[in-house]
């Protein structure tokens, strides 16, 4: 949804009230890098103040300083007129500062209720946990968030979207002065986002200051009153949302205006690289049929839970089909594992890069070569020189920002982490590249670079399958679009001819075509 179709927050009137929070000349240094250089930022009571910048600009670092996770090397934190110094997140919370993380910080082995009240469990006589009160209070919060899962469910059994709602529920336990939302909708469904927006407005009505970090411009213009921009760890300006535009904000972020276009079609695609014929996984998805040709980008679009990721996992051997066939280059194949898939030339960039795509405690170089260790080893010993050559190749080609290959991947921004995941799989020289939510939680500059990379890979002969929840993304990169709803393919569209209305109808079950009908011609 664009800013043209999403209404702006009626609270956009300029507010000259004094800030409830001021960060003054905050500086934070890590080994080999200055993450923040004298950054100043303030928030007024009842305001949504958006904080933007490319991945690595310092947004999350600044908020972690505020929330007591990092201690600054210089600068001041002024809260309600009083200078504060937080040695840990618990002290920040006691002062009324709540950070809802982009990286989920839940304990999988605990229930939803235990996670919501972690650190402040209700107690009764003898310092025993009051389980009845715990679940009653948790259920009330979940009801406010319109969650369909139970307070007794184990977090490990929840989807990414449901885990994000638990993170948000934690903030409602306290009486906060400042709430920081760091990419809160990255994992939420279209049904859950309006609930979050209502929660934010309720917090505003209570005089709570909101810091909102997001790469989604429609949300920024819908929710915020002011927008501040960081660039390379430095403050780069503040704009009144009502008086600016996406182009002006983007230029402030990356120093240029982005030119976004649709994927151009070659005169002719190659032969079919992948073909699914009535593929099913019982209870997950059913009767899925489509193909991807060499040089073609096929987008798969649908809401969270439609079955898109599960189809990708089946192609990659992580799930076994209960019916149907999978063909590679015209041959029926049985792929029993991810190892089989890699051997046959399939690569999957997963939806969750942190849990499924990277080893966060390992350095950049070692992550980059992880999928093809045989190419950089001999007789069980690693060839460190060849590893470095591989890393340098993709680091330069993909413009990965890091002080050195020795940097742990866990310390990189989301965009640079994603580039390492993509580079890792490109090093296997796949024939079919599957990208599941390739730009989730990534800034507009890195997103444009990854979109350009996807198109260049297709031009060089790769068959590419892109799964996305973002309509502009799937429209911008795809030659052809497969729409899914409730585990089934509901429509197939030519990337140039599809309208937004028809695409929305298809992913909500309103527009159904025979997916087993005639396939598009090889030439366009």
C-alpha atoms as one frame of an Amber mdcrd trajectory, in Angstrom:
protein
   0.000   0.000   0.000   1.355   3.398  -0.909   1.140   6.671   0.962  -1.397
   7.761  -1.624  -3.848   5.074  -0.508  -3.109   4.920   3.226  -4.495   7.873
   5.209  -2.153   9.940   7.347  -2.371  10.117  11.106  -4.709  12.980  12.140
  -2.250  13.874  14.923   0.061  15.473  12.360  -0.433  19.008  13.690   2.882
  20.553  14.732   3.570  20.281  18.470   5.942  22.713  20.137   5.797  21.058
  23.577   9.081  20.292  25.321  10.498  16.780  24.818   9.814  14.033  27.340
  13.057  12.414  26.125  16.244  13.975  24.771  19.347  12.131  23.609  22.190
  14.642  23.367  25.472  14.030  21.491  25.320  10.251  21.972  28.553   8.533
  20.876  29.073   4.763  20.757  32.228   3.002  19.593  32.807  -0.666  18.864
  36.175  -2.228  17.960  37.141  -0.807  14.567  34.014   1.290  14.053  32.252
   4.398  15.372  28.605   3.315  15.378  27.238   6.662  16.631  28.971  10.026
  16.407  27.396  12.775  18.572  23.806  11.891  17.641  20.989  13.995  19.116
  17.323  12.975  19.074  14.196  13.851  21.065  10.623  12.630  21.539   7.570
  14.544  22.769   4.782  13.121  24.908   2.068  11.533  22.742   4.213  11.728
  19.594   5.202   9.058  17.114   8.709  10.033  16.060  10.003   7.888  13.199
  13.718   7.077  13.137  15.001   6.170   9.665  18.280   5.323   7.999  19.939
   2.647   5.919  20.964  -0.617   7.546  24.065   0.148   9.566  23.147   3.832
  10.004  22.985   3.381  13.786  19.221   3.325  14.499  19.119   0.119  16.530
  22.390   0.983  18.286  20.970   4.350  19.396  17.859   2.675  20.780  19.922
   0.014  22.572  21.840   2.830  24.258  18.510   4.323  25.340  17.267   0.944
  26.621  20.429   0.178  28.628  21.706  -2.639  26.392  24.733  -0.547  25.371
  26.530   2.076  27.425  27.505   5.182  25.443  31.079   6.469  25.209  29.733
  10.007  25.405  26.581  12.111  25.538  23.532  12.451  27.797  20.081  10.876
  28.207  17.494  13.309  29.596  14.151  11.752  30.621  11.388  14.055  31.888
  13.988  16.732  32.644  16.284  14.411  34.628  19.632  13.064  33.395  19.691
   9.251  33.389  22.338   6.560  33.068  21.185   2.981  32.511  23.590   0.134
  33.233  21.172  -2.537  32.013  17.707  -2.940  30.410  16.058  -3.579  33.784
  17.010  -0.072  34.978  15.658   1.440  31.744  12.363  -0.425  32.112  11.974
   0.772  35.709  12.302   4.328  34.367   9.555   3.640  31.807  11.551   2.850
  28.646  10.444  -0.257  26.747  12.187  -1.582  23.620  10.276  -3.966  21.365
  13.067  -5.706  19.535  13.496  -6.352  15.839  15.424  -9.460  16.895  12.955
 -11.373  19.029  14.230 -11.975  22.562  11.755 -14.576  23.780  12.553 -17.778
  25.675  11.280 -20.625  23.448  11.082 -23.169  26.290   8.630 -21.011  28.271
   4.925 -20.354  27.800   3.498 -17.190  26.289   2.411 -15.968  29.750   5.838
 -16.561  31.284   7.474 -14.617  28.448   5.061 -11.700  28.763   5.773 -11.270
  32.493   9.396 -12.424  32.441  11.236 -10.608  35.231   8.015  -9.528  36.920
   6.049 -12.746  37.509   3.107 -12.259  39.941   3.861 -13.903  43.279   1.768
 -15.124  46.195   2.561 -16.309  49.726   5.959 -17.966  50.033   7.326 -16.296
  46.881   5.531 -18.817  44.733   4.310 -17.890  41.254   0.612 -17.041  41.159
  -0.137 -19.063  38.032  -3.848 -18.244  38.014  -3.187 -14.496  38.018  -0.340
 -14.880  35.523  -2.561 -16.560  32.931  -5.552 -14.298  33.635  -3.482 -11.126
  33.176  -1.747 -12.532  30.091  -5.040 -13.574  28.524  -6.389 -10.063  29.025
  -3.396  -8.560  27.199  -3.667 -11.097  24.368  -7.368 -10.263  24.076  -6.499
  -6.560  23.657  -4.122  -7.548  20.853  -6.803  -9.798  19.279  -4.437 -12.777
  19.411  -5.923 -16.194  18.665  -3.338 -18.235  20.589  -3.384 -19.099  24.291
  -1.287 -17.766  27.171  -0.434 -21.416  27.899   1.049 -22.119  24.439   4.780
 -22.728  24.255   6.593 -19.935  22.411   8.631 -22.509  20.479   5.416 -23.654
  18.770   4.409 -20.176  17.569   4.931 -18.692  14.113   7.234 -15.684  13.663
   4.210 -13.373  13.426   2.721 -14.692  16.677   6.078 -14.359  18.445   6.150
 -10.709  17.395   2.744 -10.194  19.013   4.138 -11.672  22.256   6.995  -9.134
  22.075   4.419  -6.350  21.756   2.356  -7.813  24.629   5.390  -7.482  26.917
   5.349  -3.696  26.496   1.749  -3.474  27.687   2.639  -5.005  31.073   4.385
  -1.805  32.162   3.259   1.823  32.373   5.797   3.158  29.892   6.913   6.715
  29.173   8.722   5.777  25.967   8.080   2.741  23.746  10.508   1.915  20.942
   9.099  -0.187  18.092  11.980  -1.604  16.009  10.545  -2.987  12.721   7.380
  -4.171  14.534   5.419  -5.194  11.412   8.203  -7.097   9.640   6.584 -10.408
  10.628   2.943  -9.367  11.078   0.067 -10.282   8.796  -2.182  -7.654   7.198
  -4.814  -8.624   9.782  -2.467  -7.970  12.708  -1.048  -4.611  11.567  -4.223
  -2.537  12.218  -4.317  -3.969  15.747  -0.773  -2.688  16.299  -1.712   0.731
  14.906  -4.629   0.924  17.363  -2.306   0.036  20.257   0.104   2.806  19.192
  -2.708   5.363  19.061  -3.925   4.298  22.511  -0.403   4.791  23.862  -0.296
   8.243  22.254  -3.598   9.155  23.913  -2.017   8.246  27.258   0.867  10.647
  26.569   3.435   7.947  25.837   6.234   8.920  23.456   6.733   6.466  20.580
   9.934   5.875  18.618   9.056   4.008  15.427  11.782   2.358  13.329  10.657
   0.923  10.012  11.719   0.674   6.384   8.088   0.770   5.231   7.319   4.301
   4.100   3.539   3.788   4.085   3.642   3.062   7.834   5.952   6.003   8.533
   3.645   8.477   6.790   0.543   6.883   8.299   1.702   6.937  11.925   4.361
   9.550  12.586   4.400  13.279  13.296   8.145  13.763  12.781  10.879  11.851
  10.955  14.554  11.916  11.949  17.235  10.414   9.741  20.591   8.872  10.631
  23.293   8.325   8.045  26.582   6.515   8.680  26.169   6.883  12.435  25.455
  10.619  12.351  22.308  12.733  12.675  21.200  13.946   9.231  18.070  16.007
   9.931  14.453  16.010  11.144  11.341  16.612   8.998   7.682  17.238   9.852
   5.869  14.283   8.289   2.951  16.371   7.072   5.284  18.659   5.109   7.573
  16.141   3.399   7.490  13.307   0.851   8.924   9.827   0.356  11.416  11.174
  -2.181  12.707  13.827   0.225  13.061  11.315   3.065  14.789   8.765   0.822
  17.236  11.373  -0.454  18.052  12.376   3.134  18.672   8.708   3.979  20.874
   7.644   1.062  21.890  10.894  -0.668  20.049  10.171  -3.884  16.569   9.582
  -5.309  15.728   5.964  -6.061  14.461   4.992  -9.494  12.333   1.885  -9.081
  11.057   0.079 -12.160   9.437  -3.175 -13.153  11.458  -6.174 -14.197  12.250
  -5.952 -17.897  11.472  -9.034 -19.937  13.946 -10.622 -22.302  12.747 -11.464
 -25.772  12.739 -15.139 -24.851  13.195 -17.203 -21.690  15.171 -20.421 -21.627
  13.912 -23.938 -20.999  12.008 -24.873 -17.858  14.394 -25.197 -14.928  11.723
 -26.056 -12.346   8.255 -27.481 -12.814   5.775 -28.511 -10.117   2.886 -30.743
 -11.150   0.014 -30.965  -8.648   2.456 -30.963  -5.728   0.922 -31.402  -2.271
   2.020 -31.751   1.337  -0.915 -33.112   3.309  -2.385 -30.534   5.674  -0.030
 -27.771   4.439  -0.674 -27.023   0.752  -2.479 -28.785  -2.074  -2.294 -29.236
  -5.860   0.370 -26.588  -6.558   1.453 -26.360 -10.203   3.752 -23.812 -11.843
   7.128 -23.545 -13.562  10.192 -21.300 -13.572  12.323 -20.921 -16.713  15.963
 -20.033 -17.111  16.299 -16.257 -17.083  12.849 -15.774 -15.546  11.860 -14.243
 -12.211   8.657 -15.754 -10.862   7.127 -13.998  -7.864   5.048 -15.907  -5.335
   2.680 -13.605  -3.471   0.304 -14.238  -0.608  -0.435 -13.481   3.009   1.545
 -15.051   5.847   0.243 -18.605   6.245  -0.815 -19.019   2.604   1.713 -21.841
   2.118   4.364 -19.988   0.086   7.342 -20.743   2.349   6.204 -24.341   2.724
   6.271 -24.788  -1.064   9.844 -23.438  -1.109  10.856 -25.768   1.728   9.447
 -28.730  -0.210  11.379 -27.776  -3.343  14.505 -27.566  -1.156  13.944 -30.984
   0.438  12.988 -29.777   3.926   9.493 -31.234   3.527   8.443 -34.366   1.659
   5.484 -34.169  -0.744   2.488 -36.405  -0.216   1.452 -36.174  -3.880   2.531
 -34.698  -7.192   5.840 -34.352  -9.025   8.835 -32.039  -9.049  10.839 -31.743
 -12.256  14.249 -30.139 -12.786  15.256 -29.474 -16.396  12.479 -31.821 -17.529
  13.443 -34.755 -15.286  11.309 -35.977 -12.373  13.404 -35.680  -9.210  13.036
 -36.913  -5.647  14.684 -34.483  -3.238  14.944 -36.043   0.200  17.102 -33.431
   1.923  18.636 -29.990   1.580  21.902 -31.707   0.638  20.120 -33.354  -2.303
  18.769 -29.959  -3.324  22.191 -28.268  -3.243  23.746 -31.099  -5.254  21.003
 -30.696  -7.866  21.609 -26.951  -8.133  18.910 -25.484  -5.868  19.618 -22.723
  -3.341  17.219 -21.311  -0.743  17.672 -17.930   0.950  15.342 -18.525   3.925
  12.722 -16.234   5.437  14.472 -16.072   8.821  18.084 -15.167   8.103  19.167
 -15.141  11.758  17.917 -18.610  12.720  18.094 -20.376   9.355  20.606 -18.538
   7.176  23.576 -17.615   9.351  25.707 -18.653  12.305  25.720 -15.348  14.161
  28.777 -16.085  16.306  30.882 -16.943  13.256  32.782 -14.351  11.210  31.769
 -13.024   7.793  34.277 -15.062   5.808  33.327 -18.394   7.379  29.604 -17.735
   6.888  30.191 -16.865   3.241  31.766 -20.265   2.441  29.561 -22.389   4.694
  27.407 -23.859   1.900  30.350 -25.042  -0.221  33.127 -26.066   2.150  34.456
 -28.568  -0.371  35.476 -25.710  -2.669  37.751 -24.156  -0.030  39.183 -27.250
   1.685  41.457 -30.176   0.968  41.767 -33.445   2.878  39.741 -32.017   5.747
  41.764 -28.802   6.088  40.463 -25.347   5.245  42.319 -23.272   2.665  42.109
 -19.907   4.393  43.552 -18.059   1.402  40.853 -19.412  -0.911  38.172 -18.650
   1.703  39.369 -15.046   1.699  39.231 -14.892  -2.112  35.598 -16.068  -2.055
  34.673 -13.573   0.655  36.378 -10.665  -1.114  34.586 -11.498  -4.375  31.078
 -11.309  -2.915  31.864  -8.583  -0.396  32.853  -6.276  -3.261  30.141  -7.405
  -5.674  27.360  -6.962  -3.114  28.795  -3.886  -1.337  28.758  -5.523   2.091
  29.669  -2.972   4.759  31.865  -4.411   7.504  35.200  -3.343   9.058  36.760
  -6.700   8.157  36.024 -10.321   7.339  36.793 -11.059  10.998  33.643  -9.242
  12.142  31.003 -11.550  13.624  27.915 -11.686  11.432  25.734 -11.098  14.494
  27.181  -7.575  14.738  26.179  -6.581  11.191  23.032  -4.735  10.163  20.108
  -6.703   8.744  20.841  -5.635   5.160  24.480  -6.710   5.307  23.512  -9.991
   6.954  21.088 -10.679   4.108  23.753  -9.931   1.514  26.032 -12.511   3.147
  23.254 -15.123   3.016  22.715 -14.429  -0.695  26.461 -14.452  -1.383  26.827
 -17.742   0.478  24.338 -19.384  -1.866  25.644 -17.748  -5.030  28.998 -19.365
  -4.238  27.330 -22.775  -4.773  26.598 -21.662  -8.391  22.946 -22.780  -8.314
  20.682 -23.194 -11.322  17.550 -22.284  -9.329  17.679 -19.555  -6.687  14.740
 -19.293  -4.250  14.540 -16.113  -2.155  11.983 -16.093   0.664  11.250 -12.520
   1.815  14.623 -11.303   0.463  14.292  -7.716   1.736  12.416  -8.130   5.035
  13.699  -5.559   7.531  16.068  -3.965   5.005  16.406  -0.265   4.196  15.345
   1.223   0.864  18.914   1.579  -0.418  19.889  -2.046   0.290  16.484  -3.172
  -0.988  17.105  -1.462  -4.343  20.546  -3.084  -4.540  19.104  -6.557  -3.882
  16.325  -6.018  -6.443  18.953  -4.982  -9.013  20.996  -8.079  -8.124  17.971
 -10.364  -8.601  17.333  -8.903 -12.066  21.007  -9.216 -13.018  21.051 -12.888
 -11.929  18.027 -13.571 -14.127  19.687 -11.821 -17.086  22.711 -14.081 -16.618
  20.528 -17.194 -16.888  19.476 -18.040 -13.328  15.943 -19.266 -12.750  14.676
 -17.196  -9.791  11.690 -17.732  -7.498  10.955 -14.749  -5.205   8.505 -15.132
  -2.307   7.291 -11.863  -0.816   4.530 -10.349   1.316   5.202  -6.882  -0.159
   3.152  -6.015  -3.234   5.561  -3.332  -4.562   8.399  -5.829  -4.361   6.657
  -8.675  -6.143   5.348  -6.291  -8.817   8.751  -4.650  -9.217  10.896  -7.738
  -9.783   8.616 -10.408 -11.255   8.131 -11.440 -14.867   5.250 -13.657 -13.736
   3.345 -13.816 -10.419   1.836 -16.857  -8.681  -0.842 -15.930  -6.114  -1.565
 -18.264  -3.182  -4.358 -18.418  -0.646  -5.001 -21.047   2.031  -2.495 -23.546
   0.628  -3.576 -23.332  -3.000  -2.547 -21.441  -6.124  -5.455 -19.134  -6.899
  -4.149 -17.255  -9.943  -1.208 -16.755 -12.261  -0.487 -13.314 -13.724   1.827
 -11.798 -16.277   4.063  -9.390 -14.366   3.339  -6.497 -16.733  -0.417  -6.978
 -16.977  -1.501  -7.637 -13.370  -3.434  -4.979 -11.449  -3.125  -4.437  -7.709
  -6.867  -5.056  -7.259  -6.766  -8.469  -8.944  -3.685  -9.453  -6.993  -5.342
  -8.550  -3.683  -8.462 -10.470  -4.670  -6.376 -13.527  -5.555  -4.530 -13.674
  -2.215  -7.742 -13.269  -0.225  -9.575 -16.067  -2.016 -11.892 -13.860  -4.080
 -10.360 -14.394  -7.524  -9.702 -18.005  -8.496  -8.454 -19.336 -11.821  -7.564
 -22.842 -12.915  -3.888 -23.082 -12.011  -3.563 -26.236 -14.094  -4.581 -24.400
 -17.279  -2.323 -23.447 -20.185   1.106 -22.177 -19.221   2.459 -18.859 -20.452
   4.413 -19.028 -23.656   8.188 -19.247 -23.417   8.561 -15.987 -25.299   7.177
 -12.684 -24.053
